[in-house]
């Protein structure tokens, strides 16, 4: 098995995976001030909880959109595993044909999502990753990554709604009893939840219109399971998509 680590702006997803199964996935908070030792302790604690020995892990791969943490996390993983850690970036073979103005600008997480999507689902593909931001990736019928879009994430929308309104307290992202809210909290929940679901439905329609064909739509990321059930489009929920992509990229480079 390998240890796969995805460093996002809000969470760090850690998981052990091989071709047969995913042994676990956990989320740590992304803290930019933590030291190499502190991250090493976090990783060791997670492995200990799942009774996974260092000798069971053949290697590690990291994807990151937080450059200031990438090197620290790499050293932390190497401290625990006593093995060199692969970082997804320039020089790492992915097999993904990126047809964009500047392929080097594409986030490592989106690369891993697309690689896993291509390996598991029919093209053309729309991959929705719902984290701090909601990112949408499009892979055409020629298996080319042609681009996508980025919109504010569900959490960002909620924070923006509550930050400047003293009467609106923080709320959880749970489905209200009715679409038409009967009180302030229900109105906020309904607004955030259904606006995001409707946005995804509308974006899928527009992408399919531009491509001129139907697509396979996959959603992943920490908030996908909250929003996808309220979408009217058929969307496949695959919460381990990114880890699967990291494993495939690791194998391709070994």
Secondary structure, DSSP 8 states (H G I E B T S, - for coil): -EEEEEE-SSEEEEEEE-SS-EEEEEEEE--TT--HHHHHHHHHHHHHHTT--GGG--EEEEEES-HHHHHHHHHHHHHHHSS--EESSTT-----EE-STTGGGS-HHHHHHHHHHHHHS-SSEEEEEESSEEEEEEE-TTSEEEEEEEEE-HHHHHHHHHHT-TTS--------S-SS-SSHHHHHHHHHHHHHHHHHHHHHHHHHHHHTS--EEEEESTTHHHHGGG-SS--EE-TTHHHHHHHHHHHHT-
